[in-house]
């Protein structure tokens, strides 16, 4: 309902609509609703960090600031006969399907994200430079082309009707707090989520750290060596998706000897005679380990 309020407010007040019927809340009430709750800014900051949602975070802002039902500035009562006109000319903050002859009966959230704001002049531009701004009330991920945000932001683009009836910031007389404005902007930047979409995080899940890949190039698997032949080379490679080349950190061990060498290459004589399982192991910066092993036979 908040969003509904905002949108309606934007449309009615910008077109210079006479607020017929029950007037909106008094300035004193509006100020009290907006300013006396010392927790509003803190709550808004917390909500922004948790990806704000239309129903739980945005609607309440405009219910507090713009009124609800027939008491709101943007109610069908306030609009009177023009409420049956094109959706591009008005927007009620009532969260029920509304429509007219050329206005589909859409619920509030759909009206915000699917419908254009009316044509307008930007910041009182000369009539000769008039050009329609075909911005939606809310453009998900882009508050800078969202009429709703532009009307509440202190530095927003203020649009008037073709006759420049109004270039006023909304809500009238009692702007939203900095925290509330920031919350609305964050909501739009993160996709203007509503309903079930609010349960889906915008940011992708953290990718699990991949283990390094180790390859032993020499000697070959199952190779038989005579101890009397002396030392022979051990050569290996190690790469990691995050850390790159880790060959210099390889630790080599034998099942019969324990640690036998460190690095990408070294020479060594395996002792005693028998079957040696030689393993090269490396660990990346995030603690993930990779290894490779070969089996060698040493004979007298």
N, C-alpha and C positions, 0 to 999 in steps of 0.2 A: 504494500500500500504506500510505502514511502515514495517509491519511484513514481508511482502513479501520481502522488501529490505534486512532486517536483515538476513532472511533465506538464501537468495541468496548469500549474502555477505559471510555468514558462509561457504557455500558449495564451492563456486568458489575459494575463497582465500585459504581455507584449502587444497583443492586438488592441489594447485599450478597451477591453470589454468592461461594460458596467456590471458590477457584481450585484446581480439582482437576488432577491430572496434573503435568506438568513445570512448576516455578515459573518466573516471569519472571526477567529479569536482575537481578542483585544491585544494591542501592543504589549500591555503589561503582562498578559498571560503568556504571550509568545516569548517575551524576554525571560520570564520566570522559567518557562519550559526549557529554554535554550541555555540560560546562564546559571541557574541556581544549582543544577546538578553538577557538583564539583567533580564527579567521577566520569562525566561524559567524555572528556578528552582522553583520559586513561583507558576507558573502555574501548574507545574508537581505535586507539593505537594498538591495543591488544587484538581487536578483531581484525585489523588490517594485516597483522602478522600471521593470522590464521586463515587467510584467504576469505574475504567477506562474501556473504551470500545475500541475494536479493531479499528473501523473505525475512531473515533473521537480523540482518545488519542494515540494509538500505531502507526498506519500507519504514521501520520505526523512526528514522531520522526525519522523514518528511511528515509523518503523522504528528510528531512533536512540533515541528516548525510550521506546518501549513494547515493543520486542522484535519478533521476527518468527516466523512459523510457530507450532509447538506451544509455543514458549517464551514466547509473548506472554500478557499478562493476559487478552486477549480472544479467545484461540483457541478452536476448538470443543472441544479437550481440556479447557480450563479451565472451559468452560460445562457440559460433561457433558450429561446428559439434557435440560436446558432448551434446548439448541441446536436442538431440533426444534420449539420453541414459536413463537409469533407473532414476526414480524420486529420488532414494536414492543416486544418484551421483551429483545432482545439484538441485538448486531451484531458479527459477527466481523470482524477486520481482515485476514482472508485475501482476497486479490484474485482470488477465483474465484467462480463462481455457487454460492450456498448457499441453502437453503430448507428449509421444513418443511411440515406439513400445511396451514397457512394462511399460508405465507410463500413468495412466488414466488422461484424460483432466479435472483436478480439478481446481477450483478457488483458489486464494492464501490462504485464511483462511483455507480451507479444506486441502490444501497441508501441511500446518503447523501442524495441529492437527492430521492428519491421517498417515503421512509418516514418516519413520525412517530416521535418519541421517545415513551417510555412516559409515562403520566400521572404527575404529580409534584406535590409541594408546593414552593412557592417559599420558599427560605431559612428552612425550619423553621416555616412558618405553622401556625396552629392547625388541628387536624383538621377543625373545624367549617367552616373556610373553604376546605377542599380543593376544588380544581377542576382538571380535566385541562388540562395545557398541550399543545396539539396542534401543537407545533413540529416541523418536519422536522429531521433531523440537520444538514442544510445547506440553507439557503434562499438561492439565488443572489441577490446584490445586497443581502442583508439579514443581516449577522452578528448583529444584535440579536435575531433570532428563529431563530437557528441553534443547536441544542443543542450541536453540536460546539464552536463558538467559545465559547459561554457556559461550558462546562466547563473550558476551558483559560485563560480570561481571569481576571486577578486580581480584577476587580470583576464577574465574570459571575454570572448567575442560577444558583444551585446547586439542582438538583432531586433529590428523593429519591423512592423508591417510596412507595406508599400508607402503608406502615408506617414510613417515614422511616429506612430501613436506612442510608443514607449521604447526606451532603451535602458530600462531599469534592471539592476541586479536583483535576483531573487534569493530567498523570500524577501518581500518588501519590509523595510524598517528593521529587520532582525536577521542579518546574514548568518549562515551556519558558522559554527566554530571552525578554526583551522583544522582540527582533528577530524571533524565530520566531513569537511570538504576533501581532505586527504583520503578518508575512507571511501568516499564515493569514487574518487579518481582511481584508487587501488582496485576497487571492485571492477571498474570498466577495464583497466589495464590487464587484469587477470582473466578477462573473458566474459565479464558480466554474468556470472554464474547464478543459476536459480534452480530450485528443486533438487532432483537427484544428482545433477551435475556438481552440486556443491560437495558431494562426497568423493569426488574424483580429484586428486591433486593435480595442479597445473604443471608442476615441475616433475620431470621423470625420476623414477626411483634411482638411488645411488647404485652405480655399477660395482659389483663385487670385484675386489682386487684379483687380477690373474696371476697365477704362479709363473715363475721363470721357466724357460724351456732350455734343457741341457742336452748337448750332443757330445758323445765321445768319438773323436775322429781316428784316434790311434792309441793303442793297438786294436786289432779287430777281435770281435767276439770269438771265443774258443781257440785263440792262438796258443800254441805250445812254445815255450821258451826254455832253453838250457841255461841254468844259473851260470855256467862257465862262460857264457857269451857276454857277460857283463851287463851294465845298465842299458836300458832302452827307453825311447821317448814315450811319454804320455801327453796327448794333445786333445783339448776339448774346447767347446764353445758354450756360452750361456747368454741368452737374450731375454729381456723383460719388456712387456708392453708399456709399462710406466717408466722404468728406470733405464731402459736401453741395454747396452753391452755390459754384462756382468762377468765376463770370462776371467778377469783378473781376480775375482773373489771366489773362484771355484776352490772347494776343499776336496781333496782326493783321499780315499781311505781303502784299505784292504781288509777283507774279512779275517785274515790271519795276522796282519801286522798293525792295524789301526791306521792313523794318519800317515800318509806316505808323501804328500806334496800339496802345494798351493799354487793356483794360477792357471793360465791358459795352457802352459806347457812346462814340462820338467823331465829330467831323466832319473830312472830309479831301477834298482835290481830287486825284484820281489823275492822274499825269503820268508819261511823255509820252502822246501819243495812241497808240492801239493796243489790243490785247487784253490785259487784266489778269486773271490768276487770283488772286483774293484768298482767303487762307486764315486762319482763326482757330484757334489751337492753345492747349491748356492741359495742364498736367501735375499729377497728384495727388501727395499726400505720399509714396506708395510708388513713385513713378517711372513710373507708367503714363500715357501721353499719349493725348489724343483731339483730333480736328480736324474741321473742315468747310470746304468751299471753294465759291466761286461764280466764274463767269466774267463779266466786264464789258467792254464796249467803250467806249473814250473817243474822241470825235471832236473835230476843231478847231471 
